[in-house]
């Protein structure tokens, strides 16, 4: 994509400011605008009014109100979407007081809510925002059989409630080495992992236990003992109100997750999937959503058979997927999906497909495609701007807009 070098030289990279109408009204002009809803627009413009996209098209035919602030950029894309992260629960200091992504007191705790632990002021959130990431699917991470719930949030907001798009998005389960217990504790084997999950789901299917004079009973009549929080959450999984996201890397663990989906009819999301290339037919037939491991994730342990080329192989096979930053146990505690997509693009994934894996495809897979992931009229005004090809090492993010508000102007 060397032509972007010339586009960058031709585009005015400085911010051209007229008097803004409101804090949420802005226009972005780009030498090339990637809407992800159609072909790129040469010399395009995105108009945002009231925090939402009001118009998008060629600058020559798309009117821009005179009182709007206008920002110029070489390349314009939708705000980037990280399909799986623990940022906001896992902090950059890597100290016990900012590591809330895993509670180790029990192997299964589906009742733990991400929104109760999410810190919108975490420095990692601001760092990702400056790199064009405007939406994250974050929450409890690997290390337990069921570690808790996830949420979808914007990378702005003074409180978790302000940041949240979907306060309860998925239930995070984990298979394989990361969720095995040591010292004779349970679960100590893969078979025990699946047995515990099956038992919990079967128990959730069982009607509440009748008790005389229960909470919902009239005087002298029988009622039902209220289900615990964990059971209530798993009932939402069984009712397909909440997807079960299973982190599984080895082919045997992926197949175990697919059997759970078939047995219980749940909405299953496969996370990680280092050996997904061994199960292309099964994944395609099962029609599951797949959040692929970061392209550059260190290839040892559970990821020993990961490959730089997996994203391209999945796309060629017709398996839908998104890329992610995932979980990192060392500082700075997160990867950046922009860079992960760039490496995938250098290893067999078409350029436009790589951008889709961190924009519209990611948004659809985490269930917010109707709001973010593409530049279309009516969607949230989330935009990332670049001074060249987003996947080139020498390019920079020159500006970020979230809900129509300019949240970053410093090249990153």
PyMOL commands that set and color helices and strands:
alter all, ss='L'
color gray80, all
select helices_A, chain A and resi 3-10+96-98+114-116+123-130+160-163+177-179+190-205+229-238+251-264+276-278+280-286+301-303+310-317+337-345+351-356+360-365
alter helices_A, ss='H'
color red, helices_A
select strands_A, chain A and resi 26-34+41-49+52-58+69-78+80-85+133-139+146-154+164-166+170-174+210-212+222-224+243-248+268-272+289-292+383-386+397-402+405-408
alter strands_A, ss='S'
color yellow, strands_A
deselect
rebuild
show_as cartoon
